[in-house]
Amino acid sequence: MEKHDVVIVGSGLGGLVCATILGMRGYKVCILEKNKQIGGNLQTFVREKVIFDSGVHYLGGLLPGQNLYQIFKFLGILDDLKLQRMDMDAFDIFLLGNDDKEYRIAQGYDNFIEKLSQDFPGERHVIEQYCAKMLEICEQFPLYRLRDESYFEKIDALEMDTKAYIESLTDNEKLQAVLGGNNALYAGVGGKTPLYVHALVVNSYIESSWRCVDGGSQIARLLNKKIRSYGGEIKRNRKVVKLVEEGGDIQYAELENGEKVYGKYFISNAHPVNTMDMVVSDKIRHAYITRLKSLENSISTLLVNIVFKKDSYPYINSNYYYCDDHRNIWNETAYKVEDWPTSFAVFFSASSKSEVYADGATLMAYMRYEEVAPWADTFNTVGHESDRGELYKEFKRRKAELLIDLVETKFPGLRNHIHSYYVATPLSFRDYIGTDDGSMYGIAKDYTAPWKTFISPRTKIPNLLLTGQNINLHGILGVSVSALVTCFEFVDRKELVDEIRNA
Ligand SMILES: Cc1cc2nc3c(=O)[nH]c(=O)nc-3n(C[C@H](O)[C@H](O)[C@H](O)COP(=O)(O)OP(=O)(O)OC[C@H]3O[C@@H](n4cnc5c(N)ncnc54)[C@H](O)[C@@H]3O)c2cc1C
């Protein structure tokens, strides 16, 4: 019977980063991935020769010395990544339904202040104050800054509402909206999302913003190579259904086909609730599971992936975020179904084929799982294809047309450039990622109960650990840092952080 040092459930970024670090330290790691393609939200797919991302549209913090740069450098993948720096003066552009102006968000704090002050000339001091606060909050998270210091001191931003903070800065409602305008990056909700989430996410993009050329799956591919070079393996099409405890430790992961995979340690990259559903043991307290199940997940999304006619639509090196009304910016997840869509984001795909024309773009709009509940009993992935039926196709077509109509109000004529489009719904995310509701970013953070939404990588079973976007923070940066926290259970914390900082 083969016994691995570490068995990892899921090859999302969290699982891949843990496997790479533990592989470097001599552990023999085996990742079990239920899908045909590794990477979880890093997966890409190709339609009519155009590459689309499922869950990575841009990355932050990739200049030398910045956090993601150092982590990727340490992991040994940085030099092989195909990256494109986004527009220095407008990595994000905010559009408002009740305003014709385009608000440009620039990279680099000085540039950010300079450009935004041009749109809000009387508010420069407010913008400066906002930037100082973002930087101050980031400093309070030592690991985010790759420093080995005690983790949680008293951090006010844990218990501050992002919306209330931004509104306290100024009476200028437009500026308030612009400062919170890319809150789709963390599915921000007014009266709920803590300020630290906003700060850690937004700061990384202001520091530097990048697109992956030809898709984010390259991150998974490169990590896969590293994992193999350390003697690890990734087994695809292996869905774990049970994690069986005997004598106080998990002994093996049982797959859908009955196969058992033995290990000394187990790390789950699946959602903690789904992980607990797999655990066969009475060691996990009922109260813990009830607590996990009581935590709300962030909203899901609908994506319309557009294939443009050849050499027809210009490539734009900025992302767009739109909200129908600047007063609704913190309320978009609570849209009325009959009014949908009221907000959207547009991400152009960076392709090695052309820097002049876009071959594809993704339109993204929030969608609650309840909208696709009529098809909850269906399951469809490339590995397990099944037709969800005509009504579902019609639902997707109708929603896509509504979204394109709204996007056209800001991108007149866009429709004429569309060759074809492909729609992903909350069901696509549910089936590919293995969550219950297709949530984009997993467990939603809440400033009124911040500690409840931090999930420890440890469980009551000493050799079962957790990793991924539900531990600490989502996003490529958040998940990479969360993976470090999981790895601290195996490797010396100070040594690892020092190595990353000095990579
Ligand atoms: C639409 C969208 C856009 C996004 N855009 C960005 C962006 O622009 N920038 C950014 O930084 N972040 C973005 N994110 C967030 C980012 O992609 C995620 O936070 C991150 O990739 C999650 O990584 P993870 O480690 O939690 O694993 P996940 O991606 O959640 O993967 C989990 C893996 O576990 C596998 N698994 C689950 N259950 C089992 C089982 N029983 N057996 C075997 N395998 C199993 C799944 O198949 C999957 O491969 C976006 C997310 C979404 C949804």
The ligand as an ORCA input file, in Angstrom:
! r2SCAN-3c Opt
* xyz 0 1
  C     -15.472     35.012    -11.982
  C     -14.259     35.126    -11.114
  C     -13.311     36.093    -11.393
  C     -12.170     36.209    -10.615
  N     -11.238     37.140    -10.951
  C     -10.096     37.214    -10.243
  C      -9.069     38.119    -10.643
  O      -9.187     38.821    -11.650
  N      -7.941     38.175     -9.878
  C      -7.770     37.396     -8.766
  O      -6.721     37.498     -8.105
  N      -8.731     36.523     -8.373
  C      -9.875     36.406     -9.091
  N     -10.835     35.509     -8.715
  C     -10.640     34.723     -7.479
  C      -9.646     33.592     -7.627
  O      -9.754     32.980     -8.876
  C      -9.894     32.548     -6.520
  O      -9.934     33.188     -5.261
  C      -8.825     31.447     -6.443
  O      -8.457     30.961     -7.700
  C      -9.365     30.310     -5.581
  O      -8.358     29.353     -5.346
  P      -8.561     28.153     -4.335
  O      -7.232     27.634     -3.956
  O      -9.483     28.526     -3.244
  O      -9.196     26.966     -5.199
  P     -10.448     26.855     -6.161
  O     -10.208     27.628     -7.378
  O     -11.711     27.073     -5.401
  O     -10.349     25.311     -6.557
  C     -10.742     24.251     -5.729
  C     -10.334     22.975     -6.439
  O     -10.724     21.847     -5.646
  C     -11.289     20.865     -6.496
  N     -12.179     20.030     -5.703
  C     -13.273     20.427     -4.997
  N     -13.856     19.360     -4.404
  C     -13.106     18.264     -4.749
  C     -13.215     16.886     -4.448
  N     -14.210     16.403     -3.696
  N     -12.279     16.038     -4.952
  C     -11.258     16.509     -5.733
  N     -11.127     17.817     -6.059
  C     -12.046     18.689     -5.562
  C     -12.021     21.677     -7.548
  O     -12.308     20.925     -8.695
  C     -11.018     22.796     -7.804
  O     -10.072     22.421     -8.762
  C     -11.978     35.351     -9.493
  C     -12.932     34.376     -9.215
  C     -14.054     34.251    -10.006
  C     -15.050     33.181     -9.707
*
